[in-house]
């Protein structure tokens, strides 16, 4: 069964410096029908204006994963980490027992477009940590690449939860297959372009919850970027 989460039905706020869309309840957006999906708690699609960003603030007990689509995001945290996240780089911050950080558009000229994803951790009170891994376009192009996993296999970034995140950058007309085990659940998020998932059309910003359906066939209708979450 595929349950569509249309892009234009997400929560939306435009604060001038931040244009943000929420797939699940977040902040001032509350929808009892869309609280989370399995351990997947937040998918926010953000456009941050040049030179703007999120000032220093705190988090606890959350796996916070960032995937930049365009531009560059500057990060700084209470662990002493400083860095810039660019397209193709997976960043995760385990908030654990508590961490403070800031995120700003690294450019004074162009917006940064990103997905910020929150995943409920397998346990509370974990030691806070930061990690960042770069993937080449050739690893993502027209194939599934596991960019995050519970064990950090094959160069993926480690998550403290039973979630496997795969990304594909698909040229127009490409078809990719995935299997979903009977006891697993899937979520597909279209970051760019448009695809068909087992005949169901999905466009940029759309999400889809997947249960009791396998195999999965994804066909790009134009150049597209897709994230697929395999969840317990």
GIMOMO-V183365 format. One line per field, one symbol per residue. ss: DSSP state (H for helix, E for strand, - for the rest). phi: phi as a letter, one per 30 degrees, with the letter a starting at -180 (. if undefined). psi: psi as a letter, one per 20 degrees, with the letter a starting at -180 (. if undefined). Layout:
ss->???
phi->???
psi->???
//
This chain:
ss->-EEEE-HHH-EEEE---EEEEE---E--E-------E--EEEEEEEEE----EEEEEEE---EEEEEEEE-EEEEEE----EEEEE--EEEEEE----EEEEEEE------EEEEEEEE---------EEEEEE--HHHHE---EEEEE---HHH-EE----EEEEEEEE----EEEE------EEEEEEEE-EEEE--EEEE---EEEE-----EEEEE---EEEEEEEE-
phi->.ccdcdedcddbbbcidbcbbcdbeahdcbbddbcabhddcbbccbccdeiclcdeacbbhaccccbdcbibccbbbddjdbabcbejcdbbbddhdkababbbddccbbdccbccbcbdddacidddababbcbdeddcdhadbdcbadcidhidddcdadbcccbbccdeidcbcbcbdeccbbbcbddbiabcchiddbcejdbbdbbhbadcccbddaebbbcbccbd
psi->ppopnqgijrqppojfhpoppohrppcippoiimgrociohpopoqopqpjraorprqqqlqooppophqbpppqpriijpprpprpipppqoohcipqqrqpqpiqjhqrpprppppppriqqjqpqrqqppppqhhhiokqppoiqrhikqljqqpqmqmpppqqpopqpjqpqqqqoqhjrqqpppohqbqrpolippprpiqrpppplpqrpppppirpqpppppoq.
//
